[in-house]
Amino acid sequence: MSSVAIVVLNWNGLDDTRQCVESLYGQTYDKYSVILIENGSTELGTKECMAELQQTYPDLRVIYNERNLGFAGGVNMGIRHAIERDFDFVALFNNDAVADKNWLYELIAAQKEHSSGITTGLLLHADGKTIDSTGDWCSIWGLPFPRNRNNKRDEAPKSEPVFSGSGGASLYSTKMLREIGLFDEKFFAYYEDTDISFRAQLYDWGVYYTDAAIAYHKQGATSSKIPGFAVYQTFKNLPLFYIKNMPTRLLLSTGSRFALAYILMLGNAIKNGNGAPAVKGWIAQIPLFWLHAIPQRIKIQREKKVSASHIKSLLWPDLPPDQTGLRKFRQLFISKK
């Protein structure tokens, strides 16, 4: 039986974390440990809550970070801990989510059947009526997006390969992580899970979605605590995600689309009152693009094990479904023909 370390990140979310940990200790799969990363919270009662949880669950491992390292840096602490102790897999789970009792069992079962590097499941919204994600796609516009978001639960697709797993509730092979590296900490939060999945695809590790591994997520419970945070991170991270991973032979066809989408998204953010965090994100990505993303690109593209045509076959062949503004802009040119 494969050993699994479940890594949970807490940042100022004690009530959610209690429910999350309780659901994880109710799993039907036997061989797992829970690693709780306390990611520099400022919430009163944090240390007392951690102590209470360890008293309730004596084998719970708590790792304290002195400051907030973001999602990527935070979970990497747990991943390194798991790799050093030779766990076979690491499962990441959002602290504002709860897991069905068979969640981990079904992820392991699907991984064994399909030998996937990353295995993800059916992540529902907290009420269980609609879908948060069934993994993620990356479009031919270079834009990642969650699959099936806000669709009704009964519209969830059947189990199948997918482009990316959700960092909120997915299983990662430690053998794969040793080869391709951990989450990119320059992302801090947002798109770091799609970034590592793109890298996994480039290194020929498959990503698989199973509809039997179910979890329930309070979408945005953490990011909503910081006004403008999601906007800032989006405009900082999208160029890094794109340039690190997109194969050279696809840059011409996808790059012009990506640049247009990014510019229009920036203009829309300014128009809708989110200009300050959007522009700050755009400025922040400039040095990261040249000093981090480009060197990373050189390494990743040199080491990749699949062809550009293979990656092209995995890309969503249209705009992301939620990009209504881009669709209207495109329609202006289609209508003139």
SULMO-V444038 format. One record per residue. N is the residue number from 0. PSI is psi as a letter, one per 20 degrees, with the letter a starting at -180 (* if undefined). D_LAST is the distance of its C-alpha to the last C-alpha in Angstrom with 1 decimal. Layout:
# SULMO-V444038
N	PSI	D_LAST
N	PSI	D_LAST
This chain:
# SULMO-V444038
0	p	60.4
1	q	57.9
2	q	58.5
3	p	55.9
4	o	55.8
5	o	53.8
6	p	52.7
7	p	52.1
8	p	51.3
9	p	52.8
10	o	51.9
11	l	53.2
12	l	52.7
13	g	56.2
14	g	55.8
15	g	52.7
16	h	54.4
17	g	57.5
18	h	55.6
19	g	53.5
20	h	56.7
21	g	58.4
22	h	55.7
23	h	55.8
24	j	59.5
25	j	59.1
26	q	57.2
27	h	58.6
28	p	58.0
29	g	61.2
30	m	60.8
31	q	59.0
32	q	59.7
33	p	58.0
34	o	57.4
35	o	56.7
36	o	55.4
37	o	56.4
38	l	53.8
39	k	55.6
40	q	55.5
41	j	57.0
42	p	57.6
43	p	61.2
44	j	63.0
45	g	60.8
46	h	63.8
47	h	65.8
48	g	62.9
49	g	62.6
50	g	66.4
51	g	66.3
52	g	63.6
53	h	65.7
54	h	68.7
55	h	67.0
56	n	65.4
57	h	67.9
58	j	65.7
59	p	62.8
60	p	62.1
61	p	61.0
62	p	59.8
63	p	59.7
64	p	57.3
65	h	58.6
66	r	55.1
67	o	51.7
68	j	50.1
69	r	46.8
70	g	45.8
71	g	45.5
72	h	48.8
73	g	50.5
74	h	49.8
75	h	50.5
76	g	54.0
77	h	54.4
78	g	52.7
79	g	55.1
80	g	58.0
81	g	57.0
82	g	56.5
83	h	59.9
84	j	61.5
85	k	59.9
86	q	57.9
87	h	55.7
88	q	52.8
89	p	51.6
90	p	49.9
91	p	48.2
92	p	48.3
93	q	47.2
94	i	50.1
95	k	48.2
96	q	47.8
97	q	50.4
98	p	50.6
99	q	51.4
100	h	54.7
101	j	53.2
102	g	50.3
103	h	51.9
104	g	53.5
105	h	50.1
106	g	48.5
107	g	51.3
108	g	51.2
109	h	47.5
110	g	48.1
111	h	51.0
112	h	49.1
113	i	46.0
114	l	47.5
115	q	44.7
116	h	45.0
117	p	43.5
118	p	43.8
119	r	42.2
120	a	42.6
121	o	41.3
122	o	41.4
123	q	41.4
124	r	41.6
125	h	45.1
126	i	45.2
127	j	44.3
128	h	41.8
129	r	38.5
130	p	37.4
131	g	37.4
132	q	36.2
133	l	36.6
134	a	36.2
135	q	33.1
136	r	30.0
137	p	28.2
138	r	24.4
139	i	22.3
140	j	21.7
141	j	25.4
142	p	26.2
143	q	29.1
144	q	29.5
145	p	32.1
146	p	31.5
147	j	31.7
148	p	32.7
149	j	33.6
150	q	33.3
151	q	36.4
152	g	39.2
153	i	39.1
154	j	35.5
155	p	36.7
156	r	35.9
157	r	38.8
158	p	40.2
159	r	38.1
160	q	37.2
161	r	35.0
162	g	33.7
163	q	36.0
164	q	38.9
165	p	39.4
166	i	42.1
167	i	43.4
168	m	44.9
169	r	44.7
170	p	47.2
171	p	47.3
172	p	49.4
173	h	51.8
174	g	51.8
175	g	48.1
176	h	48.5
177	h	51.2
178	g	48.9
179	i	45.6
180	r	47.1
181	a	47.0
182	q	44.5
183	o	43.2
184	i	45.2
185	h	43.0
186	h	40.5
187	f	43.3
188	q	41.2
189	p	37.7
190	j	35.9
191	h	39.2
192	h	39.2
193	h	35.8
194	g	36.8
195	h	39.9
196	g	38.2
197	g	35.6
198	g	38.7
199	g	40.4
200	g	37.6
201	h	37.7
202	j	41.5
203	k	41.0
204	p	42.4
205	q	40.7
206	p	39.7
207	q	40.4
208	p	40.0
209	p	42.6
210	i	42.3
211	i	46.1
212	o	46.6
213	p	46.1
214	r	46.4
215	p	45.7
216	p	44.2
217	n	44.3
218	p	40.9
219	j	41.0
220	h	44.8
221	g	45.5
222	h	42.5
223	i	42.6
224	i	46.0
225	o	44.5
226	p	42.0
227	i	38.9
228	g	40.1
229	h	37.1
230	g	34.6
231	g	36.7
232	h	37.0
233	g	33.4
234	h	32.3
235	g	35.4
236	h	35.0
237	g	31.3
238	h	31.3
239	g	34.7
240	g	33.6
241	g	30.5
242	h	32.2
243	h	35.4
244	h	34.0
245	p	30.7
246	q	31.7
247	g	31.1
248	i	29.0
249	i	26.5
250	g	26.4
251	g	23.6
252	h	21.1
253	h	22.3
254	g	23.5
255	h	20.3
256	g	19.2
257	g	22.8
258	g	23.0
259	g	19.8
260	g	21.1
261	g	24.6
262	g	23.7
263	h	21.7
264	h	24.6
265	g	27.1
266	h	25.5
267	h	25.4
268	g	29.1
269	g	30.0
270	h	28.4
271	j	30.2
272	j	33.6
273	k	33.8
274	g	33.3
275	g	36.9
276	h	37.0
277	g	33.4
278	h	34.2
279	g	37.6
280	g	36.0
281	g	33.6
282	g	36.7
283	h	38.8
284	i	36.5
285	g	36.7
286	h	40.2
287	h	39.9
288	g	36.8
289	h	38.8
290	i	42.3
291	g	41.7
292	g	38.4
293	g	38.2
294	h	41.8
295	h	41.2
296	g	38.1
297	g	40.2
298	g	42.7
299	g	40.5
300	h	38.3
301	h	41.5
302	i	43.1
303	q	40.3
304	j	41.1
305	r	37.8
306	r	35.0
307	h	31.5
308	h	30.2
309	g	32.4
310	g	31.1
311	h	27.5
312	i	28.5
313	i	29.8
314	q	26.8
315	p	24.8
316	k	21.4
317	a	19.3
318	q	19.9
319	q	23.3
320	h	23.5
321	i	24.8
322	m	22.1
323	h	20.5
324	g	19.7
325	h	17.7
326	g	15.8
327	g	14.9
328	g	13.9
329	h	11.6
330	h	10.1
331	h	9.3
332	h	6.8
333	h	5.5
334	h	5.5
335	i	3.8
336	*	0.0
